[in-house]
Amino acid sequence: MSARSIGFVALIFLSGCGRGQNTRQAETATTGADSGTAYTAKNPAYDGTGRVYMGREIAQVMGHLGADWLERPERQQEERTDLLLTALALKPTDVVADIGAGTGFFSFPMARVVSQGKVLAVDIQPEMIEYLNANKAKNKAPNVVPVLGTITDPKLPANGVDLALMIDAYHEFSNPREMGEALVRSLKPGGRIVLVEYRGEDPKVPIKEHHKMTEAQAVKEMKALGLKLLKNDSRLPQQHILIFGKG
């Protein structure tokens, strides 16, 4: 099966997973103190939630039933996760937060690089925390620390993180403003936030519209958090690597 065919299979899968969970998230999110000013509502698109942030409709969530798709053997070749690991330029002592870690597909390779530091593998689904703990034992990775976060708080230590990474996850956050503010609080001086998102500018990337993001939209949303774009690393075949830091 070609990469394009695999992409379209993934689209079908993404559009069907997590609908119930995302509805519960949106209902919960409307009680947030910031919901009246940061978010608006619209009739949802096929792959959207109807919840709008800074002109962008938030995408539906892929739930824990997608764990096998996250671990598919061809993922490394499709997404070139080896190139992403190099692009992050991690140091052995870094503390990295993998937000929306899922099964830990990327957490464990990072853990080997930050051998004197640790990876805080954050997910909001208890089922994914179970996967992470099982894979932690399987990979013999004591420096991977699974963390159960919420839709508004990743539960990270203040001023404790060198790099917060979100791989194909940020566009699904039901509360991106609150999550973003919490992530900024977690950064050490000089810390970075990295968004890895399918390129919304490129119609040839075979991913549904709401599961892609343009550089311009990402810059606008991060600017609202007091962050500036340090680099857009273009080495991946289909995704942006957008690296942000405090202005």
Summary of the structure (lengths in Angstrom):
residues: 247
radius of gyration: 16.8
end to end distance: 44.3
largest distance: 48.1
contacts: 804
relative contact order: 0.15
helix: 38%
strand: 27%
